Amino acid sequence: MREAVPGLNAVGKPFGANYDPHYKLSFGGTKPGRLYAPYRRGMKFVGDPPKTESGRSRRRRPPPAPLLGDSENSPARKTEAALQAALKKTNELRQCLLALQAAYSADGEVL
């Protein structure tokens, strides 16, 4: 059967009949890694100094390179210049028409 149960526990009471002094846990107990597992790597705590640029996990992207079609001789630039010239001409024609309208209305003629 079983060995004799030792005398008293830490509280001063006798150990129970199911107490086994040679019992070992099936796992190694609590490890620090399991305690920190719920916190992600970048978690900030009160009193921590701010991260420096070299300590960041993500690097900033460099600005994108300019597109090859942005030169002075590109078709898009030529089209834009042609549209600006046409717009300028239409504005000049509009000013001429407004001046003619004002001249005719000053003479008393109805247009």
C-alpha positions in Angstrom: 0.0 0.0 0.0 1.2 3.6 0.5 3.9 4.9 2.6 3.1 6.7 5.8 1.8 10.2 5.2 4.1 12.9 6.5 2.9 14.8 9.6 1.7 18.4 9.2 1.5 20.8 6.2 2.4 24.5 6.2 -0.9 25.5 7.8 -0.3 23.1 10.7 -3.0 20.5 9.7 -2.2 16.9 8.8 -1.8 16.1 5.1 -4.7 14.3 3.4 -4.7 10.7 2.4 -4.3 11.6 -1.3 -1.1 13.6 -0.8 1.9 12.2 -2.6 5.3 13.9 -1.7 6.9 12.5 -4.9 4.3 13.9 -7.4 5.8 15.8 -10.4 3.9 18.2 -12.6 3.5 16.9 -16.2 4.6 20.3 -17.6 7.5 22.5 -16.5 5.4 25.2 -14.9 5.0 28.8 -15.9 7.6 30.2 -18.1 8.2 34.0 -18.7 7.6 33.6 -22.4 4.0 32.4 -21.7 3.4 35.5 -19.5 4.6 37.9 -22.3 2.7 36.1 -25.0 -0.5 38.2 -24.9 1.5 41.4 -25.6 2.7 42.2 -29.1 6.3 43.1 -29.8 5.8 46.8 -30.1 3.6 47.3 -27.0 4.3 50.6 -25.2 4.4 50.7 -21.5 4.3 53.8 -19.2 7.8 55.2 -18.8 9.3 53.7 -21.9 11.4 56.1 -24.0 10.2 56.9 -27.5 11.5 54.8 -30.3 14.3 56.3 -32.5 14.3 56.1 -36.2 16.8 53.3 -36.2 14.7 51.3 -33.8 11.6 51.2 -36.0 10.6 47.9 -37.5 9.2 49.5 -40.7 11.3 51.7 -43.0 9.9 54.6 -44.8 9.5 54.3 -48.5 11.7 56.6 -50.7 9.7 59.0 -52.9 8.7 57.5 -56.3 10.9 58.2 -59.3 9.6 60.7 -61.8 7.7 59.2 -64.8 9.5 59.1 -68.1 6.7 60.9 -69.9 7.0 64.1 -67.9 9.6 65.7 -70.2 9.0 68.8 -72.3 8.7 66.8 -75.5 6.1 64.3 -74.3 2.8 63.9 -76.2 0.8 64.8 -73.1 2.8 68.0 -72.6 2.3 69.0 -76.2 -1.4 68.3 -76.0 -1.7 70.4 -72.8 0.2 73.3 -74.5 -2.1 73.1 -77.6 -5.2 73.2 -75.3 -3.8 76.2 -73.4 -3.2 78.1 -76.7 -6.7 77.3 -77.9 -8.2 78.5 -74.6 -6.2 81.7 -74.8 -7.5 82.4 -78.3 -11.1 81.7 -77.3 -10.7 84.2 -74.4 -9.3 86.8 -76.8 -12.3 86.2 -79.2 -14.7 86.5 -76.3 -13.2 89.8 -75.2 -13.5 91.1 -78.8 -17.2 90.1 -79.0 -17.9 91.7 -75.6 -16.3 94.9 -76.9 -18.4 94.9 -80.1 -21.5 94.3 -78.1 -20.8 97.2 -75.8 -20.1 99.5 -78.9 -23.3 98.6 -80.6 -25.4 98.9 -77.4 -23.8 102.4 -76.8 -25.1 103.6 -80.2 -28.6 102.6 -79.1 -29.0 99.7 -81.5 -30.5 96.5 -80.2 -28.6 93.3 -80.9 
